[in-house]
Each structure stands twice: as C-alpha cells, then as structure tokens.
Amino acid sequence: MIRTVPTTPIDGQKPGTSGLRKKVPVYQQPHYVENFVQSIFDTLEGFAGKTLIVGGDGRFYNREVVQKILKMAAAAGFGRIKVGQGGLMSTPAVSAVIRKYGAFGGIVLSASHNPGGPDGDFGIKYNIGNGGPAPEKITDAIFARTKTISEYKITDVPDVDIDQLGEAKIGDTVVEVVDPVSDYAELMQKLFDFDALSALFKSGFTMRFDAMSAITGPYAKRIIEGLLGAAPGTVVNDTPLPDFGGHHPDPNPVNAKELYDLMMGPDAPDFGAASDGDGDRNLIIGRGIFVTPSDSLAILAAHADLAPGYAKGIAGIARSMPTSLAADQVAKAMGIKIYETPTGWKFFGNLLDAGLATVCGEESAGTGSNHIREKDGVWAVLLWLTLLAKRRQPVIDIVREHWAKYGRNYYSRHDYEAVPTEAANGVMEGIRSQIPSLPGQSFGKLKVHSADDFAYHDPVDGSDSRNQGLRILFEGGSRAVFRLSGTGTEGATLRVYLERYEPDTAHQDIETQAALSDVIAVARKISGIVEKTGMAEPTVVT
C-alpha cells in the first residue's frame, strides 16, 4: 500500500515565523506539498505508533492537502491521526487537542490572517508535543531536509471520508474524524465561569462577534450563542468559506470595517469582537472605542484573576518586542516579571512550559495564556466577557480607568506591504548603520536614549536569537521599532511600530496618529523609508 515516489528539491521551502506560507498556485505545483510534509516527517524521530493531530482553517486547498497528509502520515508510521471534521480545526484547538491527548505533534493548515481563495495564501505549520509551533532548531532542520529530499512515501488508498465522525483505517493507522469544537469548548469551561457569563447575557448585555467567514464561526456559535445563551445572530459570518467570503481575515478596524462602523455608531451593542482566518487572533471593540491589542493584553493581564482558571494570580507576562510597553506597566505594579521576546509565538513556549509566564501577547492581535501554546482569539474574547461580567462597566470606562492608573501608551503600526526585497533590506541596513551614533542625538522634542538590533537570550534553554528588529528608544518612553515580517507571501512587508508614553490624564484623549506625529516624523527621517521604497504612505495603519 505504500508507494515511494522519486522527487527533487524545490527551492524556497523555508518556514517563516509560523510555518511555510506561499500562494495557493505555488502549493499546487507537483510534489510541493509532499516534499515539505515528507521533510517534516524525515526530521522527526520517535513517532512510530504515536498520535498526530491534523486540522486547518478551511481555506482553499485545505481539503486536498488534508488527504495528502493523512496518507503520508500513515506511510510514515503514525499509529493514530485525529483530524477535524471536514478537515477543520482552529489553530488554538489543535494546540488544545495535542495537549489533552498527549499527541506527538500536529500539522496546522493555515496562512493565519492572510487572504484565502484560489489566488490567495496557504500555509503548513508543524506543532510539537507541547502544542506550540516548532522551535527554530526544528524548522531549520526541516528546511535543510527540503534541500536534499529525493523521495517521499504515501499510501496508495482512496481518500478518507473526513465529513463523517468516526474511525477509518489506512493500513495499520487509525484515522479518527473528530468534532473540532468539543475538546476546545470543554477547556474553556474549565477556565471561565460560564454561569456568570450566561448571567451577563441574561441581563440584557448585547454583543456582535464577526467570525469573518473563517474558522472561529463554529466555535463562537457553539460557545457564545449555545453555551452562554447569547441571542441568535450575535455571531455573524459564522460559516468557514474557502475564500473567507471575500473577507480579508485579519481582524483590524480596516478589514472588519462593518463591525467597526457598527461599534462607533448610535446603535452599537455593548461589545464587539472578531477573530482571524485560523482563530488565533482577536479584535476587541467597545461602544465608541477600539482597544489596541497592546492595551488589551495589559488590561487582560491586570484582571486575569477574575477568571477561575487564573484565580491564584499570574506568574509573569510575556510580550513580543514590538508590542507596546503597556504590559510592562502592569507587571511593574503587580510585582511580577515581564519578558520581552522576538516576534513569533514559539518564543513564548519555553516561558510557559517553565511556569515563568502565564499571559502572553503580541501587538498583531494575538493574546493567550498557559492553557495552550498558541495565541487564542476566542479565549481573549471570553476573558474580556469575564471582565465585563464582573465590572458591569462599558469597555470605554474600563480602558480609561486603566490609562489613568498605569498611563497610556499611544501606539500604532505602519505596514509597508509588498516592498521589493532589495528596497526593504536597504531600509533596514540604513538604520542599522546609524545605530552606534544615534544615542544622544536630538530630533526636535525627541532625544534618543538608546538604539540596538534586538537580540533575545532565552532564560530557559539558554538559546540566543539575534537580528530580531531594530529599536530606537527615546527619553520619556517613546519608541520606534523596525522589522521585516515573516508572514507575507510576496515581496517584503516592512513594519514600523510607533509608541509614545503619556502618564498625564489630561493628555490621554489625543487622536493616536496626532499623538504620535513627532515619533512618526523622526522614524521616517532616520529610516529614509519614503525615499528608499517610493511609498509616500504606509499600505495599512493600525
């Protein structure tokens, strides 16, 4: 039943910060999927007879790739494969299922927040036994294998019926088609007081959750409307579609404009939220206020103990380096440690496993905790609902009280997308060359306190990660950070992170871009980004 197929290496199969992401037509090339999946299996050891979890966000080409993986995993010797019904399972749910059943690992099919469809994006990511993304030592080994691969193995059998719950066999391997929501929902019920959340909705509390025609639709529908009793229609765009119904499934005020406009209008419900393509990101909007992901992380960390799963308090907070320093203010006040890591959820894994951090977050709308080893959009929404149930205050009041206590970190990200790689590298090298001379220089009202190329020393395993982003820190707490993103599929995405700390409540209601105008001007001057890219303005401002 096992067929050995000769193949040759395919250039460019290097995983980024979260798996291998390319355009769908690239993945549809002969042997492209098989080469990468076989390279994963060739890199791993000791999985014979063990369990593999497989699921994806339902984007175009998901079902076809699921079938390839099932047949190849059986040929490789896995004993059991748990696959989500219809090939569906959110990224957080994959992590939860890996951890619950002690699986060897899992394969996630998603390009996360990137667009779907025949001309959209696709991705494959391997998660290890703790439920988190494979660390660099594994992804580097996978990439090395893609450059030498000469054959792959696949069982020569008909496709498995992945739409019917139950078990089937491929040779000696059991393929179990599972409900993708049940195990995840069970975990949420252990972390949160569902009776209290149900009482919130019974009190007349209203909400709109936009699943953006992506994977969290079934999860939000069952949990928010089913288990918590929110009114029918609270969850919209709840059916995962191969092209996400034309949505760009990155949950920000630009892509979730319909939700944003509703929440800023006269008929806004009490609370608005959205999630992304694979369910690991979140958007939080109150009536009349968008809560930045950085502020959301800080607020949730400050109030995590309101949920039963965190009643004993949190051990520490971890944030990615570009994420604003708002969480740092909370950690300082709580007397706990703050950890600053490179971008990529995999860097939080060691901290969570070692019990050093409990709540983690990234400015790119990812928030999570030690319950799994991925960021988790629905989890963040449930923790916000917990806060709202306990405080019985509007979101805007909670945010303003937080700023008054901890100070406000005005924060914005300017994305320059599809920049020619040479131009993007030129911007970064130009800034890097100035780093030694920047400290002490003044640019108008801003004086540079320090500048560096961020490097991270993992306090758990002692590993070092260098060249993780360029930082320019100004006196008084303002910052400009520059990095190239590893989540795009064409050209380069240059991300510029801009921040200003404002402790004075009299100056905490300025429009964000206006508040950051000095930092924006200095960042553009130092980087030469307009001249070197030819882009007068960023593609996206969040």
VEXDREN-2710 file (C-alpha; in Angstrom, 1 decimal):
% VEXDREN-2710
k/r/px/py/pz
1/MET/0.0/0.0/0.0
2/ILE/3.0/2.3/0.5
3/ARG/4.2/3.9/-2.7
4/THR/7.7/5.5/-2.8
5/VAL/7.8/8.5/-5.2
6/PRO/11.0/9.9/-6.5
7/THR/11.3/13.7/-6.2
8/THR/13.8/16.6/-6.3
9/PRO/14.2/19.5/-4.0
10/ILE/12.1/22.6/-4.6
11/ASP/13.6/26.0/-3.8
12/GLY/12.2/28.3/-1.2
13/GLN/10.6/25.9/1.3
14/LYS/11.9/27.8/4.3
15/PRO/9.4/28.2/7.1
16/GLY/8.9/31.7/8.4
17/THR/7.8/32.8/11.9
18/SER/4.8/30.4/11.8
19/GLY/5.2/27.8/9.1
20/LEU/5.6/27.8/5.3
21/ARG/3.3/30.3/3.6
22/LYS/3.0/30.7/-0.1
23/LYS/0.4/31.4/-2.7
24/VAL/-2.1/28.6/-3.4
25/PRO/-0.7/28.1/-7.0
26/VAL/2.7/27.5/-5.5
27/TYR/1.4/24.8/-3.2
28/GLN/-0.5/23.3/-6.2
29/GLN/2.8/22.5/-8.0
30/PRO/3.6/18.8/-8.4
31/HIS/5.2/17.4/-5.3
32/TYR/5.3/20.8/-3.5
33/VAL/3.1/19.7/-0.5
34/GLU/4.6/16.2/-0.5
35/ASN/8.2/17.4/-0.4
36/PHE/7.5/19.7/2.6
37/VAL/5.4/17.2/4.5
38/GLN/8.0/14.4/4.0
39/SER/10.7/16.8/5.1
40/ILE/8.8/17.3/8.4
41/PHE/8.5/13.5/8.9
42/ASP/12.1/12.9/8.0
43/THR/13.2/15.5/10.6
44/LEU/11.2/14.0/13.4
45/GLU/12.2/10.9/15.5
46/GLY/10.3/8.5/17.7
47/PHE/6.7/9.0/16.4
48/ALA/6.1/5.4/15.3
49/GLY/2.7/4.3/16.6
50/LYS/2.1/7.8/18.1
51/THR/-0.8/10.2/17.6
52/LEU/-0.8/13.1/15.1
53/ILE/-3.4/15.9/15.1
54/VAL/-4.4/17.5/11.7
55/GLY/-6.6/20.4/11.0
56/GLY/-6.9/23.6/9.1
57/ASP/-8.9/26.8/8.8
58/GLY/-10.9/25.6/5.7
59/ARG/-9.2/27.9/3.2
60/PHE/-9.0/27.0/-0.4
61/TYR/-6.9/23.8/-1.0
62/ASN/-7.4/22.7/2.7
63/ARG/-9.3/19.5/2.0
64/GLU/-6.8/18.3/-0.7
65/VAL/-3.8/18.8/1.5
66/VAL/-5.5/17.1/4.4
67/GLN/-5.9/14.0/2.3
68/LYS/-2.2/14.1/1.3
69/ILE/-1.1/14.4/4.9
70/LEU/-3.3/11.5/6.1
71/LYS/-1.9/9.2/3.5
72/MET/1.7/10.3/4.1
73/ALA/1.4/10.2/7.9
74/ALA/0.1/6.6/7.6
75/ALA/3.0/5.7/5.4
76/ALA/5.4/7.3/7.9
77/GLY/4.2/5.1/10.7
78/PHE/1.9/7.2/12.9
79/GLY/-0.5/5.0/14.9
80/ARG/-3.4/7.3/15.1
81/ILE/-4.4/10.6/13.3
82/LYS/-7.1/12.8/14.8
83/VAL/-8.4/15.1/12.0
84/GLY/-11.1/17.7/12.4
85/GLN/-14.4/17.0/10.7
86/GLY/-14.3/18.5/7.2
87/GLY/-10.6/19.0/7.7
88/LEU/-11.4/21.9/10.0
89/MET/-9.8/22.8/13.3
90/SER/-8.7/26.2/14.6
91/THR/-5.0/26.7/15.5
92/PRO/-5.8/27.1/19.2
93/ALA/-7.9/24.0/19.1
94/VAL/-5.1/22.0/17.5
95/SER/-2.8/23.0/20.4
96/ALA/-5.5/22.1/22.9
97/VAL/-6.1/18.7/21.4
98/ILE/-2.4/17.9/21.2
99/ARG/-2.1/18.7/24.9
100/LYS/-5.2/16.9/26.0
101/TYR/-4.4/13.6/24.3
102/GLY/-0.6/13.7/24.7
103/ALA/-0.2/13.6/20.9
104/PHE/3.3/13.5/19.4
105/GLY/2.5/16.7/17.5
106/GLY/0.2/18.3/14.9
107/ILE/0.1/19.8/11.5
108/VAL/-1.9/23.0/11.1
109/LEU/-3.0/24.1/7.6
110/SER/-3.4/27.8/7.5
111/ALA/-1.9/31.1/6.4
112/SER/-3.5/32.7/9.5
113/HIS/-4.7/36.2/8.8
114/ASN/-3.7/36.2/5.1
115/PRO/-6.4/36.1/2.4
116/GLY/-7.7/32.8/1.0
117/GLY/-9.1/31.6/-2.3
118/PRO/-7.7/30.2/-5.5
119/ASP/-5.2/33.0/-5.8
120/GLY/-4.8/33.6/-2.0
121/ASP/-2.4/32.2/0.5
122/PHE/-1.9/28.8/2.0
123/GLY/0.4/27.5/4.8
124/ILE/1.6/24.4/6.6
125/LYS/2.9/24.5/10.2
126/TYR/4.2/21.8/12.4
127/ASN/3.4/21.9/16.2
128/ILE/5.4/19.9/18.7
129/GLY/4.2/17.8/21.6
130/ASN/3.6/20.8/24.0
131/GLY/1.1/22.1/21.5
132/GLY/3.2/25.0/20.3
133/PRO/4.9/25.9/17.0
134/ALA/8.1/24.0/16.3
135/PRO/11.1/25.9/17.5
136/GLU/13.8/27.2/15.1
137/LYS/16.0/24.2/15.6
138/ILE/13.2/22.0/14.1
139/THR/12.1/24.4/11.4
140/ASP/15.8/24.9/10.4
141/ALA/16.2/21.1/10.1
142/ILE/13.0/20.8/8.1
143/PHE/14.3/23.5/5.7
144/ALA/17.7/21.7/5.4
145/ARG/15.9/18.5/4.5
146/THR/13.8/20.2/1.8
147/LYS/17.1/20.9/0.0
148/THR/18.2/17.3/-0.1
149/ILE/15.0/15.3/-0.4
150/SER/14.9/12.6/-3.1
151/GLU/11.7/10.7/-2.4
152/TYR/8.5/10.7/-0.4
153/LYS/6.2/7.9/0.8
154/ILE/2.5/7.9/0.5
155/THR/-0.1/5.2/1.0
156/ASP/-1.9/4.3/-2.2
157/VAL/-5.6/4.3/-1.0
158/PRO/-8.8/6.2/-1.7
159/ASP/-9.5/9.5/0.1
160/VAL/-10.8/9.2/3.6
161/ASP/-14.3/10.4/4.3
162/ILE/-13.4/13.4/6.6
163/ASP/-17.0/14.6/6.8
164/GLN/-18.3/11.8/8.9
165/LEU/-17.4/11.5/12.6
166/GLY/-15.8/8.1/13.4
167/GLU/-12.8/6.0/12.7
168/ALA/-11.3/4.6/9.5
169/LYS/-8.1/2.8/8.8
170/ILE/-5.2/3.4/6.4
171/GLY/-3.2/0.2/6.8
172/ASP/-2.3/-0.1/10.4
173/THR/-3.1/3.6/11.1
174/VAL/-6.4/4.6/12.7
175/VAL/-7.8/7.9/11.3
176/GLU/-10.3/9.4/13.7
177/VAL/-12.5/12.2/12.4
178/VAL/-13.4/14.3/15.5
179/ASP/-15.7/17.2/16.3
180/PRO/-13.2/20.1/16.1
181/VAL/-15.1/22.2/18.7
182/SER/-15.9/19.9/21.6
183/ASP/-12.5/19.5/23.3
184/TYR/-11.8/23.2/23.0
185/ALA/-15.1/24.2/24.4
186/GLU/-14.6/21.8/27.3
187/LEU/-11.3/23.5/28.1
188/MET/-12.9/27.0/28.0
189/GLN/-15.5/25.8/30.6
190/LYS/-12.7/24.8/32.9
191/LEU/-11.1/28.3/32.7
192/PHE/-14.1/30.5/32.8
193/ASP/-17.3/30.8/34.8
194/PHE/-19.9/30.1/32.2
195/ASP/-22.8/30.6/34.6
196/ALA/-21.5/34.2/35.3
197/LEU/-21.1/34.8/31.6
198/SER/-24.6/33.5/30.9
199/ALA/-26.0/35.8/33.5
200/LEU/-24.3/38.7/31.8
201/PHE/-26.2/37.9/28.6
202/LYS/-29.5/37.3/30.5
203/SER/-29.1/40.8/32.0
204/GLY/-29.6/42.3/28.5
205/PHE/-25.9/42.6/27.5
206/THR/-25.5/42.7/23.8
207/MET/-22.6/41.6/21.6
208/ARG/-21.6/41.2/18.0
209/PHE/-18.9/38.6/17.1
210/ASP/-17.7/38.7/13.5
211/ALA/-16.1/35.3/12.5
212/MET/-15.1/36.8/9.1
213/SER/-16.3/33.6/7.3
214/ALA/-13.3/31.9/8.9
215/ILE/-12.7/29.1/11.4
216/THR/-13.9/30.6/14.6
217/GLY/-17.5/30.7/13.4
218/PRO/-18.4/27.2/14.6
219/TYR/-16.5/27.8/17.9
220/ALA/-18.2/31.2/18.6
221/LYS/-21.6/29.9/17.6
222/ARG/-21.5/26.9/19.9
223/ILE/-19.9/28.7/22.9
224/ILE/-21.3/32.2/22.8
225/GLU/-24.8/31.5/21.4
226/GLY/-25.1/27.9/22.5
227/LEU/-23.4/27.5/25.9
228/LEU/-23.6/31.2/27.0
229/GLY/-27.1/31.9/25.6
230/ALA/-26.4/35.0/23.6
231/ALA/-29.1/36.0/21.3
232/PRO/-29.3/34.3/17.9
233/GLY/-27.4/36.4/15.4
234/THR/-24.8/37.6/17.9
235/VAL/-22.3/35.6/15.8
236/VAL/-22.2/36.7/12.2
237/ASN/-20.2/35.3/9.2
238/ASP/-20.1/32.1/11.1
239/THR/-19.6/29.6/8.2
240/PRO/-15.9/29.0/7.2
241/LEU/-15.6/29.5/3.5
242/PRO/-12.6/28.7/1.2
243/ASP/-12.2/32.3/0.3
244/PHE/-13.5/33.7/3.6
245/GLY/-16.4/35.1/1.7
246/GLY/-14.1/37.7/0.2
247/HIS/-13.1/38.9/3.7
248/HIS/-9.5/39.7/4.4
249/PRO/-9.4/37.7/7.6
250/ASP/-7.0/39.9/9.6
251/PRO/-9.1/41.3/12.4
252/ASN/-8.4/45.0/12.5
253/PRO/-10.6/48.1/12.1
254/VAL/-9.8/48.3/8.4
255/ASN/-10.7/44.7/7.4
256/ALA/-13.6/44.4/10.0
257/LYS/-15.0/47.8/8.9
258/GLU/-18.6/46.7/9.1
259/LEU/-18.1/45.7/12.7
260/TYR/-16.1/48.8/13.5
261/ASP/-18.7/51.2/12.0
262/LEU/-21.4/49.4/13.9
263/MET/-19.5/49.8/17.2
264/MET/-18.9/53.5/16.5
265/GLY/-22.5/54.2/15.6
266/PRO/-25.6/55.1/17.6
267/ASP/-27.0/51.5/17.6
268/ALA/-23.8/49.8/18.8
269/PRO/-24.1/46.7/21.0
270/ASP/-22.2/46.7/24.3
271/PHE/-19.3/44.7/23.0
272/GLY/-17.8/43.8/19.6
273/ALA/-15.1/41.2/18.7
274/ALA/-13.7/39.4/15.7
275/SER/-11.2/36.7/15.0
276/ASP/-8.9/35.8/12.1
277/GLY/-8.6/33.1/9.5
278/ASP/-7.3/30.4/11.8
279/GLY/-8.7/31.7/15.1
280/ASP/-5.6/32.7/16.9
281/ARG/-6.0/36.5/16.7
282/ASN/-8.7/38.8/18.1
283/LEU/-10.2/42.2/17.7
284/ILE/-11.8/44.0/20.7
285/ILE/-14.1/47.0/20.2
286/GLY/-16.2/48.6/22.8
287/ARG/-19.0/51.0/22.1
288/GLY/-17.2/54.0/20.8
289/ILE/-13.6/52.7/21.3
290/PHE/-11.2/50.4/19.6
291/VAL/-9.0/48.6/22.1
292/THR/-5.5/48.2/20.7
293/PRO/-4.1/44.7/21.0
294/SER/-1.3/46.1/23.2
295/ASP/-3.8/47.7/25.6
296/SER/-5.9/44.6/25.5
297/LEU/-3.0/42.4/26.6
298/ALA/-2.2/44.8/29.5
299/ILE/-5.9/45.0/30.6
300/LEU/-6.4/41.3/30.5
301/ALA/-3.2/40.6/32.4
302/ALA/-4.3/43.1/35.1
303/HIS/-7.7/41.4/35.5
304/ALA/-6.9/37.7/34.7
305/ASP/-7.6/36.7/38.3
306/LEU/-11.3/37.4/37.8
307/ALA/-11.5/34.1/35.8
308/PRO/-11.5/30.8/37.8
309/GLY/-8.6/29.5/35.7
310/TYR/-6.3/32.3/37.0
311/ALA/-7.8/32.9/40.4
312/LYS/-4.4/32.4/42.1
313/GLY/-2.8/35.1/40.0
314/ILE/-0.4/35.1/37.2
315/ALA/3.3/34.2/37.4
316/GLY/4.5/36.7/34.7
317/ILE/3.7/38.4/31.5
318/ALA/5.4/37.9/28.1
319/ARG/5.2/40.2/25.1
320/SER/6.9/40.3/21.8
321/MET/9.4/43.1/21.5
322/PRO/7.4/45.3/19.1
323/THR/4.4/45.1/21.3
324/SER/3.8/48.3/23.3
325/LEU/5.2/48.7/26.9
326/ALA/1.7/48.9/28.3
327/ALA/2.0/45.4/29.8
328/ASP/5.3/46.4/31.4
329/GLN/3.5/49.0/33.5
330/VAL/1.1/46.3/34.7
331/ALA/3.9/43.9/35.5
332/LYS/5.7/46.5/37.5
333/ALA/2.6/47.4/39.5
334/MET/1.9/43.7/40.2
335/GLY/5.5/43.0/41.2
336/ILE/5.8/40.2/38.5
337/LYS/8.3/39.7/35.7
338/ILE/7.9/40.9/32.2
339/TYR/9.6/39.0/29.4
340/GLU/10.4/40.7/26.1
341/THR/10.8/38.1/23.3
342/PRO/11.2/38.2/19.5
343/THR/8.1/38.1/17.3
344/GLY/6.7/34.6/17.0
345/TRP/4.5/32.7/19.4
346/LYS/7.1/29.9/19.6
347/PHE/9.3/32.1/21.7
348/PHE/6.7/32.1/24.5
349/GLY/6.6/28.3/24.7
350/ASN/9.6/27.8/27.0
351/LEU/8.4/30.6/29.3
352/LEU/5.0/29.0/29.6
353/ASP/6.4/25.4/30.0
354/ALA/8.7/26.6/32.8
355/GLY/5.9/28.4/34.6
356/LEU/7.6/31.8/34.3
357/ALA/4.8/33.5/32.3
358/THR/1.0/33.0/32.4
359/VAL/-0.3/35.6/30.0
360/CYS/1.3/36.4/26.6
361/GLY/0.6/38.7/23.8
362/GLU/1.7/40.3/20.5
363/GLU/0.7/43.6/19.0
364/SER/-0.5/41.8/15.9
365/ALA/-3.7/40.9/17.8
366/GLY/-2.6/37.7/19.4
367/THR/-3.3/37.1/23.1
368/GLY/-3.2/33.9/25.1
369/SER/-2.1/32.1/28.2
370/ASN/-0.6/28.9/29.5
371/HIS/-3.8/26.9/28.8
372/ILE/-2.3/26.1/25.3
373/ARG/0.8/27.0/23.4
374/GLU/-0.8/29.2/20.7
375/LYS/-2.5/32.6/20.8
376/ASP/-6.2/32.2/21.1
377/GLY/-8.9/34.6/19.8
378/VAL/-11.9/33.1/21.4
379/TRP/-10.1/32.8/24.7
380/ALA/-9.3/36.5/24.7
381/VAL/-13.0/37.3/24.0
382/LEU/-14.1/35.1/26.9
383/LEU/-11.7/36.8/29.3
384/TRP/-13.0/40.2/28.2
385/LEU/-16.5/39.0/28.8
386/THR/-15.4/37.8/32.2
387/LEU/-14.1/41.3/33.0
388/LEU/-17.3/42.9/31.7
389/ALA/-19.4/40.5/33.7
390/LYS/-17.6/41.3/36.9
391/ARG/-17.2/45.1/36.4
392/ARG/-20.5/45.8/34.7
393/GLN/-19.0/48.9/33.1
394/PRO/-18.7/49.9/29.5
395/VAL/-15.5/49.0/27.7
396/ILE/-14.5/52.6/27.3
397/ASP/-14.7/53.3/31.0
398/ILE/-12.6/50.2/31.8
399/VAL/-9.9/51.4/29.3
400/ARG/-9.8/54.9/30.6
401/GLU/-9.5/53.8/34.2
402/HIS/-6.6/51.6/33.1
403/TRP/-4.9/54.5/31.4
404/ALA/-5.4/56.7/34.5
405/LYS/-3.8/54.1/36.7
406/TYR/-0.9/52.9/34.5
407/GLY/-0.5/55.6/31.9
408/ARG/-1.4/55.5/28.2
409/ASN/0.9/54.0/25.6
410/TYR/-0.2/55.6/22.4
411/TYR/0.7/53.0/19.8
412/SER/0.4/52.4/16.1
413/ARG/1.8/50.1/13.4
414/HIS/2.5/51.3/9.9
415/ASP/2.8/48.4/7.4
416/TYR/4.6/48.9/4.0
417/GLU/3.5/45.8/2.1
418/ALA/4.9/44.1/-1.0
419/VAL/8.0/46.2/-0.9
420/PRO/10.7/44.9/-3.2
421/THR/13.0/42.8/-1.1
422/GLU/16.1/44.8/-2.0
423/ALA/14.5/48.1/-1.1
424/ALA/13.2/46.7/2.2
425/ASN/16.7/45.4/3.1
426/GLY/18.1/48.7/2.1
427/VAL/15.9/50.5/4.7
428/MET/16.9/48.1/7.4
429/GLU/20.6/48.3/6.6
430/GLY/20.5/52.1/6.5
431/ILE/19.0/52.2/10.0
432/ARG/21.4/49.5/11.3
433/SER/24.4/51.5/10.1
434/GLN/23.2/54.5/12.2
435/ILE/22.6/52.6/15.5
436/PRO/26.0/53.3/17.1
437/SER/25.7/57.1/16.5
438/LEU/22.0/57.6/17.4
439/PRO/22.2/57.6/21.2
440/GLY/22.3/61.2/22.5
441/GLN/21.1/62.7/19.2
442/SER/18.0/65.1/19.4
443/PHE/15.3/65.3/16.8
444/GLY/13.1/68.1/17.7
445/LYS/11.5/67.3/21.0
446/LEU/12.8/63.7/21.0
447/LYS/16.2/62.7/22.2
448/VAL/17.5/59.2/21.5
449/HIS/18.2/57.3/24.7
450/SER/19.4/54.1/23.1
451/ALA/19.3/52.1/19.9
452/ASP/20.0/48.5/19.1
453/ASP/19.4/45.4/17.0
454/PHE/17.3/43.4/19.3
455/ALA/18.7/40.1/20.5
456/TYR/17.0/37.6/22.8
457/HIS/18.6/35.2/25.3
458/ASP/16.1/32.5/26.3
459/PRO/16.2/32.2/30.1
460/VAL/15.0/28.6/30.0
461/ASP/17.2/26.9/27.4
462/GLY/19.9/29.4/27.0
463/SER/19.5/29.8/23.3
464/ASP/20.1/33.2/21.5
465/SER/18.1/34.8/18.7
466/ARG/19.7/37.8/17.1
467/ASN/18.7/40.4/14.5
468/GLN/15.1/40.4/15.7
469/GLY/14.3/44.0/14.9
470/LEU/15.8/47.5/15.1
471/ARG/14.8/49.6/18.1
472/ILE/15.2/53.3/18.7
473/LEU/14.2/54.3/22.2
474/PHE/13.7/57.9/23.1
475/GLU/13.8/59.5/26.6
476/GLY/10.4/59.5/28.3
477/GLY/9.3/56.2/26.9
478/SER/8.7/56.8/23.2
479/ARG/9.9/54.2/20.7
480/ALA/10.3/53.4/17.0
481/VAL/10.8/49.8/16.0
482/PHE/11.5/48.4/12.5
483/ARG/11.4/44.8/11.4
484/LEU/10.7/42.7/8.3
485/SER/7.7/40.5/8.7
486/GLY/8.0/36.7/8.1
487/THR/4.2/36.2/7.5
488/GLY/3.8/37.6/4.0
489/THR/3.9/35.5/0.8
490/GLU/5.4/38.0/-1.8
491/GLY/7.9/40.8/-1.6
492/ALA/8.7/42.0/1.9
493/THR/6.5/43.6/4.5
494/LEU/8.2/46.4/6.4
495/ARG/6.6/47.0/9.7
496/VAL/7.2/50.2/11.7
497/TYR/6.0/50.3/15.3
498/LEU/5.5/53.7/16.9
499/GLU/4.9/54.4/20.6
500/ARG/4.6/57.3/23.0
501/TYR/4.0/57.0/26.7
502/GLU/1.7/59.5/28.3
503/PRO/1.1/59.4/32.1
504/ASP/-0.9/62.6/32.3
505/THR/-4.6/62.0/32.1
506/ALA/-5.1/65.5/30.7
507/HIS/-3.3/64.3/27.5
508/GLN/-4.7/60.8/27.2
509/ASP/-7.5/61.6/24.7
510/ILE/-5.5/62.8/21.7
511/GLU/-6.1/61.1/18.3
512/THR/-3.5/58.4/18.1
513/GLN/-1.7/59.5/14.9
514/ALA/-1.6/63.1/16.1
515/ALA/-0.2/62.0/19.4
516/LEU/2.5/60.0/17.6
517/SER/3.3/62.7/14.9
518/ASP/6.7/63.5/16.3
519/VAL/7.7/59.9/16.5
520/ILE/6.4/59.2/13.0
521/ALA/8.4/62.1/11.6
522/VAL/11.6/61.0/13.3
523/ALA/11.1/57.4/12.2
524/ARG/10.7/58.4/8.6
525/LYS/13.7/60.7/8.8
526/ILE/16.1/58.2/10.3
527/SER/14.9/55.3/8.0
528/GLY/14.6/57.2/4.7
529/ILE/11.6/54.9/4.1
530/VAL/9.9/57.2/1.7
531/GLU/12.9/57.7/-0.5
532/LYS/14.1/54.1/-0.5
533/THR/10.7/52.4/-1.1
534/GLY/9.0/55.1/-3.1
535/MET/6.0/54.8/-0.8
536/ALA/4.8/58.1/0.5
537/GLU/2.4/56.5/3.0
538/PRO/2.1/53.0/4.6
539/THR/-0.2/50.5/3.0
540/VAL/-2.0/49.8/6.3
541/VAL/-2.1/51.8/9.5
542/THR/-3.4/50.0/12.6
END
